[in-house]
Amino acid sequence: MNFKKTLMLCLMLMVAGTVSAQNTTTSKINKDSLPSDAIIVKRVPLESGQAFDVKDVLVVDTIPSTSEGLSIVLYNDNTWRYVRNRDIDVLDETIYTQNWDTSKIHAYNVELKDLPMSMVIDLVDTLKSYHCPIKGRVTSKYGPRRRGIHQGTDIDLETGDPIYATFDGRVRHTTYVARGYGNLIIIRHDNGLETFYAHLSEVNVKPGDWVTAGQVIGKGGNTGRSTGSHLHYEIRYKGHSFDPERLIDFTTGTLRRETFLLKRTYYSPYSRFTQDFDEEIQSDEEDKKIAAEAAAIKYHIVKSGDTLGRIAINNHTTVTKLCQLNGLKKTSTLRIGQRIRVR
């Protein structure tokens, strides 16, 4: 029986057993069915949906996938999630090793001139998820403000409102800055971005914690240099901030795009979302083109007995092309679970 049929059968069995499972089990998750180092990953919501709380559902079954780093978990609420083994499944392990400093706010020492003129960032895919940090009215935008530069976006809230992790990632730093950020959380994400959450009344995570999009990481407040309850929210790449509204509509909670073309010009404090309508149209067109190209990309997960030649034949390509796409040599040794781009 192939994988798809197995998954469909399990889903059907799960639906049939939902009522009895809900009546005879507690609300606690059956941790014995999950790896000890598992991280639960939501399927991608492009809107700010209901936060996922593992205490609210019961694991019915766990199914292996074609990747050693991923399993599929079925729950008694008729949903399913990927479960990621972080020790195996990290698309770019250097994200959480290079310039990783849990003791200070700014870990990077990269000059603006050393950043690429433009780069493509996949904000979400079939694994990487999104959740709005908090929906609300923007009270102060990114850019020049009074005599200084506002490095982020302020969103109105009530003290005690839950604050959510925007993307999957790992907490790099938490601190308290009396004359600035107040209670601050910094999270580095799988897509290479870092998000800052400031003026919190409560911090629920610590450096080193893995988080998933939609997880409550703290509560909104009015700590530090703040004149009223709000979330000061920043998005940075390699330590350089850009307007968060380029990615998020805080009024609706929606992510504006799945794939983002980050230009060096966006790091300027004078470069704001919708400031130049023609630029935004051009950016959207470029994003759509990039997204279409990304959708055409196909990968193969290496299994026992696979060779470059066999993978090439099965995917109607050549070994030379596979080497070009993956930075490999014809003599390279493949490892089981390795992801090979075939198109």
Secondary structure, 3 states (H helix, E strand, C coil): CCHHHHHHHHHHHHHHHHHHHHHHCCCCCCHHHCCCCEEEECCCCCCCCCCCCHHHCCEEEEEECCCCCEEEEEECCCCEEEEEECCCCCCCHHHHCCCCCCCCCCCCCCCHHHCCCEEEEECCCCCCCECCCCCCCEEECCEEECCEEECCEEEECCCCCEEECCECEEEEEEEEECCCCEEEEEEEECCCEEEEEEEECEECCCCCCEECCCCEEEECECCCCCCCCEEEEEEEECCEEECHHHCEECCCCEECCCEEEEEHHHHCCCCCCCCCHHHHHHHHHHHHHHHHHHHCCCEEECCCCCCHHHHHHHCCCCHHHHHHHHCCCCCCCCCCCCEEECC
